[in-house]
Amino acid sequence: MKALVYEQFKGPLTVEDVPHPTPPDAGVVIEVKAAGICRSDWHGWMGNDPDIKLPHVPGHEFAGVITDVGRDVKNWHARDRVTLPFVCGCGTCEQCLSANHQVCDHQFQPGFTHWGAFAEYVAVDHADTNLVRLPDEMDFVTAASLGCRFITSFRAVVDQGKVTASEFVAVHGCGGVGLSAIMIAHAIGASVVAVDIDDSKLSFALSVGAGLLVNARSVANVPDTVREVTNGGAHVSIDALGSPETCLNSVLSLRKRGKHIQVGIMESGDHLTPLPIDKIIARELEIIGSHGMQAHRFPEMLEMIAQGRLRPDKLIGKTISLDESAQELSEMNAFASNGITVINEF
């Protein structure tokens, strides 16, 4: 089968013929119909993920059709249309037994711990715990766009931020994660402030639910501006990019007793980024991480999509072929594209 492979971090990305996967006893093989290209894939290629072993096939946002089923799988069959969260739980550890599969002690991550979906086929373990059946009306490209950025934002806004109608939500960074968070917060009824340095991305944010726009390059102080337009600060502020600057701005944008949600991944040298501890104490701020979402939480999100309250299809920027994915992935940090890029030709 064809797959995009790299043999060294920051090295060449090439489409090669590699062995066809076989299903684990508790897993399946999926024919990939669509796979999203995410900045997390770029972080992996850069060497920022210690779980990646070389050579490696990236790709963790995908949807497709089951072709082969392991002997211990009970709930899935060949030809089932499926997707899955990018963090797959083992189903038996302490975290999974408490329904927190997104922080499983033995997590399986296609595209990171194992070969991923920038390929014609991918093997997935623990199928009964992690697979999600696709609604018949949902196309594969839209389904692939859910698997990391959209579900992580859904958990950030709904489960971690506990956003309610009439609250102010600030979103720092209007890439795939940020746009998803904006759409979800708006659907709940929140007033959303979008922050970015690119006017075209801010215009896109406006089209998916942002009510207030802040160009970080055009204002003297981002937190002060956010606090001014929200009459005291955001109730929930999300760093959807992942940098010391956006993290700090997000925390300082909060009103008293507000919640900062960290979704964006930092580059390896920035993981121990400084925080304004004086403000965190004085304002009783909460600092919360958001790492994926469990398969069992998909139904609420899928129901909102079925109702038309969420339109993840509007976040698709473009579709490309597997052969074009090498250039797209290597240029991910340039932030040149609006919306989510999805591979749908293999």
N, C-alpha and C positions, 0 to 999 in steps of 0.2 A: 504494500500500500504506500501511498505518498504521504509525506509528513514534512513539516518545517522543523529543521534540526539545527541546534548550535552545539559545538564541541568545546567551546571556551567562552567564558563570560566576556561580554562586549566584543565577541568574535563574529565571524561570518554567519549569516543566517541563510541556509540553503534548503531547497525542497529536494528530498531524497526518497529513494525506495527503502523502506524499513520493514521488518517482519510484522505480519498481521498479529494482533493481540489475541490471546485466549482468555476466556472468562475465569476469574477466581471461583472457587466453590460457592461462595456466597455472593457472587457478582455477575455482571453481564458484560457483553460487548455491545457497543452502540455505534451504528453507522451515523457519522456526524453529518447533519444536514445544514447546520449553521453554527458559527462560533464567533463570539465577540472578541475584539482586540481591546485589551484593557491596559491601563498604565501599570497595573500590578504585574502584567506579563513583561513589561519593559523593566520594572524593578528586578524581576527574576533574571532577565538577560544581563542586567548590569552587575549581578552578583550580590544583590541585597537580600537574598533569601537563603539561609543556611541549609534548608532542606533539599535544595536542588542538587542532584548528582549528575555529572556530565558523562556522556552526551545527553542532551535533553530536548524534549518536544514540549513547547509551551501550549497554553490554551486552557482556560478554566471556566469560561462562560459558553455553554453550548446546549444544543438540543438535537434530538435525532430519533432514530428508530432502533429498537433492540433487535439484534441479529442472532446472538448466542446467549444462552442462559446457563449459569452454573448449577450444579446438582442440588445445592442446598437452598436455592431461591424458591420462595413459595408464592409470591404475589405478582410476579411479572412473567411475561411470555414474549416470544419472538413477535415482531411487528407492532408491539406497543410503542406509542409515541410518548417520549419522555423528555424531561429536563431534570436538573438537580442543582442544589446549592453548591458553591465552590468549596465549602468546608463540609466534608462528609464524616459523619460520626460512626463509631464502631458499634454503637447500640448497647454496650454492656458496661462501660466504665461509669464512675460516679457522676460525671457531668451528663452523660447521655441518659442515665437513669433519672436524673432530675430534669430531663427534657431540654437540656442545654447542649445539644449536639454541635452547635457552632463553636464551642470551645472544648470539644472532645479531647480527652487525654491521649488518644491514639488516632488522631484525625488523619483522614485520607484526602489529599487534595490533588485531583488531576491537574496537571500543569505546574505542580510544585513538588510534592512528595513523590509523584509518579508522572509518567508521560501523559501529556494532555491532548487537547482536541484540535490543535492545528494539524489535523490529519484526517484521513478518510474514516478511520475507526479508532475508538478509544475503549479501554477496559475500565470498568468501575466496580469497586468492591462494596460489600454491605448494601446490596441493592434494596432489600426490603426496608431498610432504615432510611435510605436517602433519595430514592427516586420519586419523582413527582409526575403524575399523569397529566399530559397536556390536554386542555379543552379542545374539542374537535375544531372549533372556529379559530383557534390561535395558530398563526403561521410560525414556521421554525425560526425565521429571522427575529420576530418579536420575542419569541420564547428564549432565544439565545441571549438577548439583551437583558433578560431578567437576572441571570445567574450569578452576578457579582454586584455590579453597581446598583441595580434597582433594588434587589432584596436587601443589600446592606443599608441602603438609604431608608427602606421601609422599616427595618428594625431600628435604625437610628432615630427616626422621627416618631414612630408609633410605640415601640416597646421600650427603648432607652430614653428618648426625650419625653415620651408621654404627652405629646403636643395636643392641645385642645383648640377648639374654635375660639377666635378673638385674640389668641396669643400672637406675639411677634416672633418670627423665626428668621435668623440671619444665616445665610449660606455663603461661605467664603470659598470661591472657586466654582466656575460654571462649566466644568467638564461633565462627563457622564454621571458621576456620583452627584455632583451639585445639582444638575438639571433634574435628576430623579428626585432628590430631596425636595427641591422646589415644587415639583408637580405634586408630590405626596402631601406635603404640608399644606399646599393650597387646597387640595381636595378635602382635607380635614376641616378647612375653614380658617386657617391661620393667615395672617398678613406676613408676606415673605419679602425680605430684603436680600437681593442678589448682589454679591460683591465679586468683581473681577477686574482685570486690567485691560480687557479687550471689549470694545463697544459692540462688536458683532456677536460675541458670546452673551453679552448683557441683553441684546435685542432678542436673542434666542430664549434667554431666561424669561423675558417679558411674555413671550408667546406661550410659555408652558406654566405660567402662574405667578411669576414674581410681580409684586405691586410697586416696589421701590428698588431703584438701581443705584449702585455706588461704584464708580470707576476708581479703583484704588490709586491710580496714577494721577487722578484729577483733583483729589482732595488732600488737604494737608495732613489729616489724621483720620484713618479709617474708623477706629473704635469711637472717637468723638462724634463722627458723622453718623454712625449707626445709632449711637445712643441719642443723638438729637432727633433723627427722623422717627425713632420708635418711642419718643417721649420717656426716656430713662433707660433704654437698653432692651435687648432681645430677651425674651423668656428662655429661648433655646437658641444656641448658636453652634453651627456645624462647620468644622474645618474639613471641607470636601476635597482639598488639594493635598495637603501634607507637606508643610514647610514650617520652619521656626517662625517666620513672619505671619503666615496665615493662622497658625495655632495661637500665637500671642494676640493677634487682632481679634480672633474669635472670643477668647477668654475676656478680653477687655471690653468687648462689645456688649457684655451681659448686664442686665439689671440685677439688683440684689436678689440672691437666692436663685439665680438663673443656672442653666445647665449648659456646659460646653460638651459637645459630642465630637470625639476624634474619630474620623473615618479615614481621611487621607493618610497614606503610608509615607513616613519620612525616609529619605535616603539614609544609608547606613551611618554616615558621619553625624547625622542630626537626631538620632534616636533619643539622646539624653538632652533634649532641648530645654532651655530655662523656662520657668513659669513664674508669673507674678504672685508669689505666695502671700504677700501682704494683702493684695486685693481678694484673693481666694478666701482668706480668713475673714477679713473685714466685711465682705459682702456675702459670706456663706455660699460661695459658688460650688457647684458640683462639676467634677471632671470625669467624664464617662467615655469608655471606648465602645466601639460597635464593630463586630467582626462577623460578617455574614449573617445568615438567618437559617433556622432549622427548616427541614422539609415539611414538618407538621404545621408550620406557620404560613405556608403558601396559600392554603384555601382562602383566608381572609383577603389577601392581596388579589388572588385570581377572581374572587367575587367582585371586588371593586373594579377590576378591569372589565369583567362581564357587564357590569352596570354602566360602564362608560365613564365612571368617576376618575379612573386613571387611564391614560393613553400612552403606554410605553412606546408604541409604534411611532409617536411623534418625535421621539428622541433619536430615532435612527438617522444618522447623518448620511451614510453611504454604505453600499455593499461592494465587496471586492472578491477577487479570486484568491486561492491559496498561493498561487505564484506571486501575487502582488503583496502578500502579507509581510514578507521580509522587509521591504522598504517601509511599509506602514508601521511595523513594530519598532524598527530602529529609529524612526523619526518621532516616536510617541512623545518625547519630552519637549518637542517644539510647540506643542499645543496648537497646531495649525488647523485642525479640523474642528468643525462644530458638530456636536452630537456624537453618537456611538457608531463606530465602524464595525461591520459584521462581514465575516467570510461566508459566502454561500455558494461558491463554485469550487469544487474539489477535483 
